[in-house]
């Protein structure tokens, strides 16, 4: 590839600088932007990453002009996906960079991508400053106009007037939502002014690592959707998510009104055990050790504050705390804590039992919810006997469910985005025993069979897997293997469709750096295939019994990516099915359809799915107050009717003829769900936690129906003449496997 001269780089930088200096007329009170510049280690990391990507990626592609164009498009899309910041003139002038981003990486001169990012932050600052200025005027809510809430497929605004009209409608919609929640204009102005001011502050706090992270991910995802760059800080967060542990004080933090605020305390963590901290307390300064200087962190980014509070095991951190119940000028206190290992139990596997009544018979369905296929790689390699592992946790939970004499087990993998491939293989073995689980093909075309050779089957009884569109990667490996073996039912909605394997490469290890400096690459190194020869790529895993879904496949899932790998298939591995659930499917489907046809909650779900799809297709919401209020009343009436029917059903089940005084009192306190127009950080922490608890404890109609299906399966097996039993109960799977050519 011919490297372009530095003169062309200079022309590009000058063009962007000229664009950036034009029309930056902002209010005097607007935050000042710092023009971000690349750090030397970032330019070096980009070059090193390019060398790895062009050599070792499964879909290795040269970093040339053609790739530069793809990177440019991906970068602009990442910065402004809804086309609300840039105008067409911006895109036209920024396009001088379309074919030089490759050279920016290879010559370690990231001026061009950083100039694009600076232009984005300047535009963002302008847009939100304009939005804030609109609060000084008034809106005509009797006017017949609408707001388009998704603009991904729209054209770029042609002029500043056009983009300002888009923002006028956005602010008008923000205002109307809060007004419909019953707030007066004074309160609305205060809320929105604070919202936009907070956003402006966050824009002004952008750092070079933000620009670099965004650009590098534009590069990696231009190759293939699941390849990512992680800077040192993000790499550490990824490691924490895999091992489910960190060294810290055991407090979940959030950013509120320029304060780093305690949102929750981990049971058994240093913060909770001290008895000196509570939810809502604000951390205003942090000191290291017994005598280290206190650093004021008011106004800091949350990630910077967290980095200062975390540290080495058994070291002291001192926190200056402004208690939740005092004002900004209130008296603070000093709290010293010793950092300890914190296990993120809320993200670990959990179990519960659902009792399903079928006539005079009650069956107990054990449910294991698994948020991710986590594994503490480092602890396992060091031989730690207590290393954290999804398979170990699920095996323990299966033991607990056995003691509870459950009749069947349902593994809930909804929204489980994957994780460790090794965990997917071993966890499958808990249900299938020794044998093949998945096939992998590397960039050289070599195919190997990934098989479970270590873990014996722990559960040989009936089982099922619940998936949805958010179930991806390792989740799909597990569900596909269970389906191919005929080991259990797969229930839910079509899964994500990610059929690729990623490996993590530490760029600092390659460069032999002593300290984290360059970050890590998570790049696709192989494609995986089912043991039946098919792949989950693009198509995902299709459930045996399909549930309704509100997911938009055009915007979520492998099919939404334009550069995803194609669907292909290979020869099947050698394996022995342990059962054939397809024989039972007709009867199970019949019972499922009959039950959901009369199940009011399932009917409500179908109604909601239809409404969401209708709104998505319409892609517009009215800004006329009368029309919106009528829509709101219709929804509230529908919700009230549903709640009334639910209460009536409860009274019927209890054998109560009429509504009790307690029922009436409870109903009067519970109002239909209403949009309050607020963002999450605009509600009190107590309100947020209460809502999360309510959501967690709410009836899960899909989980309940899945449990009913597994109960049906037990009944069908017991009553059908000659019904097949699970061979896993008597005969292990064949371990004979050979690599395919």
C-alpha positions, 0 to 999 in steps of 0.5 A: 500500500502506498503511504500518503504524504504528510502534506495530505495529512496537513491538508486534512487537519487544516480542513477540519480545523477550518470547519471546527472554527466556523459557527461556534457561537455558544452562550457565555455560560457554556462549558469550554471544550479542550481540544483532545490530542492523542497520547504517544502510547495510543498511537503506538497501541493503534499500530500494534493492534493493526499488526495483530488484526491483519495477521491473526484475525479469523477474517484478516483484512489489510489496513488499506484505503478500502478498510479506511472507508469502512472505518470512517463510516463505522466511526461516524455511525458510532459518534452520531447513530441517530444523526442528531449532531452532524449536518450534511456539510459536516459529513462532506467536509469530514469525508476528506479523511475517508481514505487516510485513516489507515495511514493515521494508524500505520504512521502513528499519527492520529491527528485525523481521527482525533479531529473528527472526535473533537468536531463531534464533541463541539457539535454535541456541545452546540446541540445541547446548548441550543436545547437548553436555550429553548427552555426560555421560550414556550411550546405550542402543544395544540399544534399537530406535529410529531417527533421521529424517535429513531433516525438511524435510516434517515438522511443527514440534516441538510442545514443548521435550521433543519437540525435545530428543528429536530432538537426543538421537537426533541425538547418539546417531547421531553417537556410533554412527557413530564407535563403529562406526568402532572408537573407544572412548567416551572418544575419541568424547566428546572428538570430539563435545564439540569438534565441538559447542563449535566450532559454539557458537563459530561461532554466537556469532560471527554478525554483522549481515551474516549476518542481513542477507544471510539476510533479503535472500536470503529476500526475493529468492528469495521472488520467484523462485529465482535472484535473490540479494542479495550483500553487499560481501564476497560480491559480491567472491567472486562476481567472483573466481569469474567472473574466476578470479583474485584479489590475494593470497598464493596460499594456500588457508586453512581454519579449524582449532581457532581457527586460520586454517590453510594448506590448500594453496599455489598453484604460482607464488604468493608463499606457495609461492615464498617457501619459508617456508610449508607446509601445516598452518602456522597464521597467528596475526597479520597486519600491513599493509606493512613496519611496520604493527601486527600484528593477532592473528587467533586465533579469527577467522572465516575470512572476516574473516581472508582479508579482512585477508590479501588486499589491493592488488597489489604491497603487503606483508603480514606474517604471524606463523606458528605452524609445523605441527610445533609446539604452541600454545606453540611458537615463531612466525616472521614471514614477509613477502610481496608480494601478486600476482595469483593465477589459480585454475587448478584451476577452469579448463578441463582436458583429457585423452585416454581411449583406447577399445579396440574390437576391434583398433581403439583410438580416442582421445577428447579430454575437456575438463572445464569447471567453469564459464562464467567470464569476466573482464568487467573485463579484457575491457572494458579491452581486456586481450589476455590476459583470462581466458575459458572460450571462450579456454581451451577453444579452446586445449585443442581446439588441443592435442587436434587435435595429439594426433589425437583422434577425437572430443571430449567436453565434460564439463559435469557440475556446471557451474552456468553463468556468463557468457551471452556465454561460453555463446554463443561457446563453442557457436560453437567447435563450430557456427560462426557462427549462432544459439545461444539466444533471450531474452525480456525482461520486456516480452515482446520476443524476441531471438536471441543468436547467435555472430558472432565465433567461428569453429568450431575443432572440426568433428569428432564430439563429445558433451556430458556433463551431469548434474542439476548442469548448469545455465543456461549449461551447458544453453544449450550442451547444448541448442544442440548438441542442436538443431543435431544437432551432437553427442550429449548424454549423462548425466542430465536437467539442472537446468532453469534457463531464466532469465538474471540480470544483476548490478546494483551498488547502490553504482553506483546510489547513487554510493558511492565505496566498496562499501557496499550490495552487489549484486543478481543478479536475473532479467531474462529467460528464455531459449529454445532455438533450436528454440523450447522452453526448458530451464526446469523440464524441463532438457535431456533427454540422447539417452542417459540414465545412472542418477542418485542425485539427488533431484529433490524437493530439487534442481533447478528442479522443487524450487522452488515459485515457479519460472517455468513451462515455455513455448515460443516460435517457433523461430529460423531456423537450419540443423541441421548433422547428425542424431544421431537417425538413429544413436541406435537403434544407439548405444543398443543397443550402450550397453545391451549393454555396460552389461549386462555391465560390472561397474562400471556394474552396481555403479553401478546397485546403488548408485543403487537403494540410495540411492533406497531409503534416501531413501524410508525416510528413517530410520536405525537407532540399534540398534548390532547392526542398524547393525553388520550393515548395515555388515558387509553393505556391507563384504562387498559392497565386498570382493567388488567389489574382489576381482572388480576384481583378478581382472579385472585379472589376466585382462587381464594374462594372469596365472593367479593372484594375485601377492604384490604384488596380495595386499599391495596388497589387504591395505592397501586396506580397503573404504570405511568411514564414520569418523563424522567431519566434514571439518574433524575429519580431518587436512589431509593425510588430506583432501588424500589423499582428494581426490586419490584421488577425483580419480584414481578410475575414472569409470564414467560418463565412461568409458561416455560415451567408449565411446559416442562411439567407437561413434558413429565406428564406426557412421558408418564402417560404416553404408551411407549414414550421414549425415556431419556437415554442419558439416565441409562446410557452415557453419550459416545465419546468417540470423536474425530476432527473433520477434514 
